């Protein structure tokens, strides 16, 4: 299966006008709600295994999601 790189994906997000805060929120929600799917997605983007481990290690049992402008922060329970 042909993939895109992490840098190419980030470039798409940037070109779509996604802010750094929004990207961080997307990442945290993806990891909190769908940790295995997030790992597979990171692998698909070609993120090295050691970087994936570091990303996933930094996740707690509950993730505080930073708010986008005009929104309030929320806590997200991880999927079971």
C-alpha positions in Angstrom: 0.0 0.0 0.0 1.3 3.4 -0.9 1.5 5.9 1.9 2.2 9.6 2.5 4.8 10.8 4.9 4.2 12.6 8.2 5.6 15.8 6.7 3.2 15.5 3.7 0.3 15.0 6.0 1.3 18.0 8.2 1.6 20.0 5.0 -2.0 19.1 4.0 -3.2 20.1 7.5 -1.3 23.4 7.2 -2.7 24.1 3.7 -6.2 23.5 5.0 -5.7 26.2 7.7 -5.4 23.8 10.7 -3.7 25.7 13.5 -1.1 24.2 15.9 -3.6 24.2 18.7 -6.1 22.3 16.5 -3.5 19.8 15.4 -2.6 19.2 19.0 -6.3 18.7 19.9 -6.7 16.3 16.9 -3.7 14.3 18.0 -4.9 14.1 21.7 -8.4 13.1 20.7 -7.2 10.4 18.3 -4.9 8.9 20.9 -7.4 9.1 23.7 -10.4 7.7 21.8 -8.7 5.3 19.4 -5.2 4.5 20.6 -4.6 1.4 18.5 -6.0 3.1 15.4 -3.7 6.1 16.1 -0.7 3.8 16.3 -1.6 2.2 13.0 -2.1 5.6 11.4 1.3 6.8 12.7 2.9 3.7 11.3 1.2 4.3 8.0 2.7 7.8 7.9 6.1 6.2 8.4 6.7 7.5 11.9 9.6 5.6 13.5 8.7 3.0 16.2 10.7 4.9 18.9 8.8 8.1 18.1 5.5 6.3 18.3 6.4 4.8 21.6 7.3 8.3 22.9 4.1 9.7 21.7 2.0 7.0 23.3 4.0 7.0 26.5 3.2 10.7 27.1 -0.5 9.8 27.1 -2.1 9.5 30.6 -5.2 7.6 31.5 -7.1 10.7 30.8 -6.1 13.4 28.4 -6.7 17.1 29.0 -7.5 18.6 25.6 -6.4 22.2 25.0 -9.3 24.3 23.7 -9.4 25.9 20.3 -10.3 29.6 20.3 -13.9 30.0 21.4 -14.1 26.5 23.0 -13.5 25.3 26.6 -11.0 22.6 27.5 -12.4 19.1 28.0 -11.3 15.8 29.4 -11.5 12.8 27.1 -11.8 9.3 28.4 -9.8 6.7 26.5 -11.6 3.9 24.7 -11.8 0.6 26.5 
